[in-house]
Every structure is written in C-alpha cells, then in structure tokens.
Amino acid sequence: MPAMLPVPAVSAPRLAGVLGSSIASLRREPNPFELPAASGAVIVMVDGLGASNIQARAGHARFLAARMSRRDVIRTVLPSTTAAALASFTTGRMPGEHGLVGYRVLDAANDRLVNQLNGWDDGMVPETWQRVPTLFETARVHGTPSFAVGAPRYADSGFTRAVLRGAEYRPAAAIADRFDEAGRLLDEHAGALVYLYVPELDQAAHAHGWESDRWLAILEALDAELAAFERRMPRGAGLLVTADHGVIDVPAHRHVFVDDRPELLDGVRHVGGEPRLLSLYFEPGLDDLAAKALIEGWHAAEGHRAWVLGRVEAIEAGVYGPIADEVRERVGDVLIAARSGVAYYDRREANRQAEAMIGQHGSLSDEETRVPLIRAGAYARV
C-alpha cells in the first residue's frame, strides 16, 4: 500500500451520514451529527464548494465562513467526484455499496466506459446500476414528504433517477428561485425534507477556475441567498449547507499525458476515471505477472506525484468502503490519484474538450475531500 494513503477512519464524520441525520431529526430521533429536533429540513448541496475554498474566500462568504468552525468540516467519499458523492449522500452508503465508483467507469458487460452523470442508456439502467434504496425512498415509506429542488434540465435525467428516486422533483432555474421553492415547500408540507442542489459554482470552477472573478461572484450571490433564506424560513426548521467535494485549479502546463508512456498502456484496454483520479482497466485475460508489472511501472513513473495502487490494494485500504461483488469490476485495475497539483489526460481520446477545464477534483487531497457541514436555523450551534 502506498505510504500515507489518506483514507479517513471509518468513524470520521462523513457526507454519507448527513441526510440520514436530517431525517432522524425530523422524527426527533438521535443521529450521528446530533442534530436537534426540527419541524422541517432543507439541505443545500453546493457542488464543488470545499472547506478550503470557503476559508480562502471568507471575506466574500460571510454567512458561510462565520458558521464554519473546525467542527463543521466533514469528509466526502473517495473518489471526490459528484457521481460517487451524491449517491453516497442520498443512500447513506459508500461507493462500493451503491456502485457509482467514479466519473467514467467500466461497464464490463458491454465492454465500454460509461459516464455516471450523463451516460445513462438502456444498457445502464439507473434503478439497478445504483443498487441500493435511497434515503428519500425510506423517508417516504415512513410518511416524510421528500422533495428535490434543482435545475429543470436535471428533472428526468438518468442520474436523477439513480440517486434522487423517492423525492418529488421540483424544477427551478435560478438559485434564488430554488430557495423560494424550498420556502414554499416548508410552508406547505409539515415535516418536509427538502434537498436543494446548486451546481453553478462547480460549473464556473471547471470553466474559469475557482480563483476566477466569475466563481467569486457566484459565491457572493449564493452566500447572500443563504443569509436571506435563514431569516425568512419557518421557525423550527433546520438548514444545512454541505458539498460533494472541493476543487483545485490545475493550469494547462500541469497536465500529464499518459500516452507519453505507451509501454505502460500495453495491456490497458480502457482509460477511465477522471483527470485527478485515473482508472486503468486491463485487457481481459491479462496474466498476473503482466498486471503486476503494469502496476509497478505506473508506481515508478508517477509515484512521486500520485498515489498509485492496484484494485486489490484500493479495496483493502477502504478507498471505496465495503464493496459488493458486482461492483468490484467497476473499480480500475490501476488507480492513479494525483497527489500534487496535476491532472492526467489521454490524447488518444476522440473528445479532448475536458483538457480545457481549469477547476478539478476527484483525488484524495484535503482540498478535494474536506467539505463544510454548516448548520443554521433550528440546527444552528448554540
């Protein structure tokens, strides 16, 4: 196992425990985050807003920064990517259990890589590929009215069917409109559980970088919306703000091209994952000696700036949590998780648009894995 692989302890506060704790608070039950009883709950999921990002821009996010102490920082899952993290948030399970173990993963039955956010089709059915019930489904069975508020374009997506099933989807285009809808749901439904998704910061980070003026303007607008929402939300309702991952900026001169090492791609059938955490999948039938040589070769080539480990090492280290047999082959045979500020690409790809991205995430660094759990309303720390 690579030295100092930063896999959080099983007992560490995790994103996977947030939604379940909110549901328990609505039932006045004990919960892992010790949330007090609430008459309704709104959980705002801000895609790409890491704890480090808030700390670095505290003067532009006074609502968020003032409420984020050291106790209000938790860990997302590994890999630190939206598909894996949101599925863990909504199921309360680790990626090895729910099955969404990365951005692009192997669909062995069809010998292809599949995009877990927008690559859903008849060969990858959301209701079975994501293999466990969501907490929204469980909450509805027990009488908790559950809602998801997000952009209209996500209402009928395969990813929504995979991770938000059980929640009634309410479309709202602008951030302000989503908060208005969340307020209406709290007013109209006693004991409502409301999930509110904000993708705009992540989108701006990918396109312009999280240190850009565009990203900062969205952060300021979101912070103002949160402050205003807390002031007008019903008394007794709780508000949580969290994120699926943080983000770092990787300029083009820090790109590393795996096709520069063709000898280490001989025997590799698919290059999946994402730029900060590559997943290499071997040719079927590759013998053990050749597989071992490839793992060792990649470790020798990239070990100075990445954690490099094989599938068995990753599973034994707990990277994906407990892992189901049917999920095992979705994990790469070799994982290359960037430790320094680099991103990995393959110039043999037919579509190379991803190389234009500035903001990145997916690996195991603190900047990518530490996320806020900010409490307000009835959940505010006393």
N, C-alpha and C positions, 0 to 999 in steps of 0.2 A: 504494500500500500504506500502511495506517495506520502512523504513526511508532511505533517501538519495539514492534512486534508481537513478543511474547516466545516465538518458536518456537525450541526448543533446537536446537543444531547437530546435524547427522547423527551426529557422533562422541560426543555426550553419552551417559553411561550411562543406559540405558532399561529400563523394565519389560519390554519385549518380548524382552530378552536373558536374562532370569533363568532361565526354565525350561530353555532350551537349554543354558545353562551348567551347570545341575544335572545334566542328562542326560550331558553330556560328562564331568563329574567322576566319575560312576559308571563310566565307561569309561576313566578315568584319562587323559583327553584334555585338551589345552589348551582354554581357554574365555575368553570376553570378560571375565568377572568374576574370573578367576584363582582359581577355587575349587579347593582341593586334592582329591585322590582321596578318595572316600568309599565305604563299604560299603552305604549306603542314604541316601536323602534325603527329608526332609519339608519342604515349602514351605507355610508358613501364610500364607494370603491374608486379611488383615483388611480387610474392606470399610470404607472411609471413614476410615482412620487415617493422616492425613498426618504428615509430619515435623514440621510446625509444631505440630500437636496434641500430639504426644509431648513436644516441647520445652516447651510451655506447661504441661504436667501431669507434668513429670519426677518430682516427688516422689511421685506416685501410680502410677508405672510404672517402678520402679527396675530391673527386668530389662531392659526395652526401652531406657530412657534411658542406662543405663550402657554399653550396647553400640552406641549410635548416635553415631558421630563424624561429622564433616563428610564423610568418605569414604564413609559408609554412607547417603547420601541420593542417590536417583536421580530421574529424571523419568518420570511416566506419560505416556500418549499424550494427544493432543488430539482431541476434547473429553475432559475429565477426568470421564468417566462410566463406570459399571460395564460396560455392554454393550461399548463400544469397548475399554476397558482389559483386561477379562478375555479377550476374543477375541485381543487382541494378546499377552497373556501366554501363552496356550495355543497360539498358532500361531507366535509369533516374528515376526509380520508387522505392518505398520502398518494402521490402519483403512482407508485407501484400497485396500489389497490384499485384506484379508479381507472387507470390505464392511459391517461394523457401524459406521457412522459417527456414531452418536448414539443418543439415547434413543428419540425418536419421529422416524422418517424417512419419506420419500416412497416408496411402492410405486406407481410410475407406471403399471404395467400394470393396476392395479386402482383408480387414482385415489383413493388413501387414504393416511392416515398409519398407520404400524404401530409398535407398541411393541416394541422389540427385546428386552425382558426377558420379557414375558408375553403378547405379542400374536401368538404363533405359531399358524398355522392352515394349511389346505390350500393357501392362496394364497401362503404364505411358508414354504417347506419348509426346515427348519434345515440339512439336509445340502447344499443348493445355495445358499441365501441367504448363508450363511457359506461362502465359496467356496474355501477352501484347506485342506489337511490340517492336523490338529493335531499338535503335537509328541508327544502321547501315542500317536497312531497310528503315527508313525515309530518311537518308542521300542519299542513292542510288536513291530513287524516285526523289530527288532534284538535281541529277547529280553529287554527290560527290563520286568519286571512293573510295571504302572502302575495307580494307584488314585486315586479322588477321594472324599474323606470330607466329607459335608455333611449338611444337614438333610433329613429324609425327604421333605418336600414338593417338593424340587428334583429328586428322583431321575429322574423321567420327563418333565421339562419340556422344551419346545422349545429353550430357551436351553441347557440341559444337552446336548441332542443337537447343538447348533450348536458349542459350544466345548469340551466335555469328551469328545467321542467318541474312543474309543481307550483311555479309562481306565475301569476297573471301578468302578462307583459303590457306595460303602458308606455307608448311611444311619446317622446318629447324631444324636439330638435335641439334647442339651445339649452345651455347649462341652467340658466335662470328658469326656463320652462320646466325643467326636470325638478327643480326644488319646489316650484309652485304645485306640480302634480303630487309630489311627496307630501306636501302640506295638506292638500285636499284628501289624500288617502287616509292620513292620520285623523282628520276631522270626521270622515265619513264611515270609518271602519274601526270599531273599538278593538284594541289589542292588535292592530295591524303590524305586520313585519314588512318593511319596505327596503329593498335593495336599489341603490341609485348609482348608476355607472357613469364615470367621467373619463372618456378616452382622449380628450383633447390635448392634455399635457404630453402624453406618450407620443401622440402623432406629431406634435411640434418638436419634441426631442429628436425623433427619428429624422425629421426633415431638416431641422435647423440647429439641433444641439440644445441640451438643457441649459447651457450658459448663454443662449441667444436672447435677444430682446423679445422675440415672439413668444418664447416659452415663459419668460418673466411676466409678460402682460397677461397671459392666461392664468398664471399662478395668482397674480394680484386680483383678477376678477373672481376667481374661484374662492379665494380667501374672503373677499367681501360678501359673496353669496352665502358662504357658510356662517359668517357672523350674523347676517341678516336673518337667515333661517332659524338659527338658535333663538333669536329674540322673539320670533313670531310663532314658533312651534308650540303645540299644546302643552300646558303644564303637566308634568308627569311622564312625558315621552322622552326617550333616550336617543342620543345621537352619537354615532361612532364614525370616525374617518380613518380609513386604512388604505393600503395599496397592495398591488400584486407583486411589485418589485421596484427597485430603484433603477437609476440609469447613470451611465458614464458616457462622456464624449470620446469618440475614437476618430481622430483625423485620418485622412487617406494615407498619409505616409506611415501610419502604424498598421496598415493592412498586411497580413501574411497570407501568401498564396500557396495552398497545399499542393497544387500541381507543379510547383517548382521541385518537388521531390517525387518524381514518377516511380522510383524504386520502392517507395513506401505506399504507393497506391496499387501496386501489383498484387492482386488478391482481394482488393476492396471493390465491392460491387456498387455500393451506394454511399454518397457523402451527404448525410442529413444533419439534423440538429439545427444550429443557428451560429452566427459568426462568433459569439463568445463561448459557445459550448458545442463543438462539433461532435457528431455521432457517426462513426465509420462502421459500415456493415460489410462483413466479409462475403466473398463468393461462397455459395453453398458447397459443402464438401471440402472446404479448405482444411488441410490436415493440421494437427495440433502444433507441430514444430513450426510450420509456416505462420500460423496465427500468433504463436509466442514471439517469433522473430519480428512480426509487424508491430506488436505492442511495444517490444523493447526498442525497436527502431524509432518509433514515434516519441518514446520517452527520451531517447538520446538526442533526438532532433529538437524537441520542443520543451523538454523538462525544465529548462532554465527560465521559462516564462509562462508555463502552463502546468496544471495538474493533468497528468496522463495516466489513465488506468483502463484496464480491461473490464468487460461486463461483470465477470465474477467478482472482481475487486470492488467495483462500484456497489453491487448489491450487498456484498458482505460488509461494506463500510456504512451502509444505511443511507446512501445518497437518495434513494427513491422510497425509503421506508419499507415496510413489508411488501413483498412482491408476489403477485398472483402468477401462476404458471402460464396463463395465456398472455400475460403482459411481458414476460421475460424477453421474448424475441424482439419486442419493440425497442428495448434498450440497445444502444450501439455496442458492437464488439470492442471498439476502442472509443473512449471519450477523451476529448482534448478540451479542457476547461481553462480558459485564459486566466492567468494569474496577474500578469501585468496589463498595461493598457493597450492591448492589441485586439484585432478581430481577424478571424480566419475566413478566407474565401477560396472558391474553386473557379478558376477562369474557364473551365470546360463547360460550365453551366450555360444553357441556352439563354436564360434570362439573368442578366447581371445587374438588374436595377438595384438590388439590395446593397451593392457597393456604394451607392450614393448616401446611404444612411449615416448620420453622424452619431446620434444617441444610440447606445447599445445596452444590452443586458443579457442575462442568461447564465452567467457563471456564478462562482461561489464567493466572490469578494463581499466585504461588508457593505460597500456602496450599492451593490445589487441585491443583497439579501436582507438588509435591515430596513424594516418598514414601520411607519407610525401606527399606533392604535390610540387615536385621540378621542377623549371622552368629553361629551358636553350634554346639556340638558339634564335629564334625570341621572345620566351616567357620569356626570362631572365629578372629579375627585374633590373630596371635601378638604 
